[in-house]
Amino acid sequence: MTNPVCPETGAPMRRDVRPMTLTYKGESITFDMPGWYCDQSEESIHIGEDMKISDRMLNRLKARSEGLLEPEEIRRIRKKLRLTQEAAGLVIGGGPRAFQKYESGDLLPSRAISSALALLDHDPKALTVLRGRQSKAPALHGELRP
């Protein structure tokens, strides 16, 4: 997008980063939001990459409100278990790309995934139970098993 004008004032807008606050179920989070801003009004325009930032922050806020794991905790537990993102998705659930999305904040983990990870964080040896169950399942679409 090249130099948009403010829909309210007609003034040129400029690229900037400003604080934005999101609220969900009574909890709030404030973060730096990139976008096109008008200095003469409260108007702003946010494009695709800008929206990824607010979407990820909303997912983080939802995780906090719902008692789900946040991206850093998911990554920490996965690494503690010595699993790749793909292996974690196949063994724990969600599919081969799920953990990439959980750890980037693009996808909110389900309660089941959060609970399984919390249990595995507490008892990493329980991973052998999941691996045993997964090795008995028929391979789907030629997926590799860890």
C-alpha positions in Angstrom: 0.0 0.0 0.0 1.5 3.4 -1.0 0.7 6.5 1.1 -3.0 6.2 1.8 -5.1 9.2 2.8 -7.3 9.3 5.8 -10.9 8.4 5.0 -12.0 10.9 7.7 -9.8 14.0 7.1 -8.2 13.4 3.7 -4.8 14.0 5.3 -1.9 11.7 4.2 -1.4 8.8 6.5 2.0 7.6 7.5 3.5 4.2 8.5 4.0 3.9 12.3 3.8 1.6 15.2 1.4 2.6 18.0 0.1 0.9 21.1 -3.1 -1.1 20.7 -5.1 -2.8 23.5 -7.3 -5.8 23.0 -9.8 -7.1 25.6 -11.2 -10.5 25.9 -13.4 -11.8 28.8 -12.3 -9.0 31.0 -8.6 -9.4 30.4 -6.5 -7.0 28.3 -3.3 -7.0 26.5 -1.4 -4.0 25.0 1.1 -4.4 22.2 2.8 -2.4 19.5 0.6 -2.4 16.4 2.1 -1.5 13.0 -0.1 0.2 10.5 -0.9 3.4 8.6 -2.0 6.2 10.9 -3.5 9.6 10.5 -2.0 12.3 12.7 -5.2 14.4 12.5 -7.7 11.7 13.5 -7.9 8.4 15.3 -8.1 6.5 11.9 -5.8 3.7 11.0 -5.4 1.1 8.3 -3.9 -2.3 8.9 -2.9 -4.6 6.1 -2.3 -8.4 6.1 1.1 -8.5 7.9 -0.2 -6.0 10.4 -3.2 -8.1 11.1 -1.1 -11.2 11.8 0.3 -9.4 14.8 -3.1 -8.5 16.2 -4.4 -12.0 15.5 -1.4 -13.6 17.4 -1.9 -11.2 20.3 -5.6 -12.1 20.4 -4.8 -15.8 20.5 -2.3 -15.2 23.3 -5.0 -13.3 25.2 -7.5 -16.1 24.6 -5.0 -18.7 25.8 -4.5 -16.7 29.0 -8.2 -16.3 29.6 -9.0 -19.9 28.8 -6.1 -21.5 30.8 -4.4 -22.8 27.6 -0.6 -22.9 27.0 1.0 -19.9 25.3 3.4 -20.3 22.4 6.6 -20.1 24.5 5.4 -22.8 26.9 4.4 -25.1 24.0 7.9 -24.6 22.5 9.6 -25.1 25.9 7.8 -28.4 26.5 8.3 -29.7 23.0 12.0 -29.1 23.2 12.1 -30.7 26.7 10.6 -33.8 25.1 13.2 -33.6 22.3 10.6 -33.6 19.6 10.6 -31.8 16.3 7.5 -29.7 15.5 6.4 -32.4 13.0 7.0 -35.3 15.4 5.1 -33.5 18.1 2.1 -32.9 15.8 2.1 -36.6 14.8 2.6 -38.1 18.3 0.7 -35.6 20.5 -1.9 -34.5 17.9 -2.8 -31.8 15.5 -0.9 -33.0 12.5 2.6 -32.3 11.0 2.2 -28.5 10.8 0.2 -27.9 14.0 3.1 -27.2 16.4 4.6 -24.6 14.0 1.3 -22.8 14.2 1.0 -23.2 17.9 4.5 -21.9 18.5 4.1 -18.9 16.2 0.8 -18.0 17.8 -1.1 -18.4 14.6 -3.3 -21.2 16.0 -4.7 -21.5 19.5 -4.1 -25.0 20.9 -7.1 -27.0 21.9 -7.7 -27.8 25.6 -6.7 -31.4 24.8 -3.4 -30.4 23.4 -2.7 -28.0 26.2 -3.6 -30.7 28.8 -1.5 -33.4 27.1 1.5 -31.0 27.0 1.0 -30.1 30.7 1.0 -33.7 31.6 4.0 -34.5 29.5 5.8 -31.5 31.1 5.1 -33.1 34.5 6.0 -36.6 33.4 8.1 -36.7 30.2 8.3 -40.5 30.4 4.6 -40.7 29.5 5.6 -39.8 25.9 6.4 -43.5 25.5 2.7 -44.3 26.0 1.8 -41.9 23.2 4.5 -43.3 20.9 3.3 -46.8 21.6 -0.3 -45.9 20.7 0.9 -44.1 17.6 3.0 -47.0 16.4 -0.1 -49.2 16.5 -2.2 -46.8 14.4 -2.2 -47.3 10.6 -0.1 -44.8 8.7 -2.3 -42.2 7.1 -1.4 -40.9 3.6 2.2 -42.2 3.9 3.0 -40.1 7.0 6.3 -40.9 8.7 6.2 -41.9 12.3 8.8 -40.5 14.7 
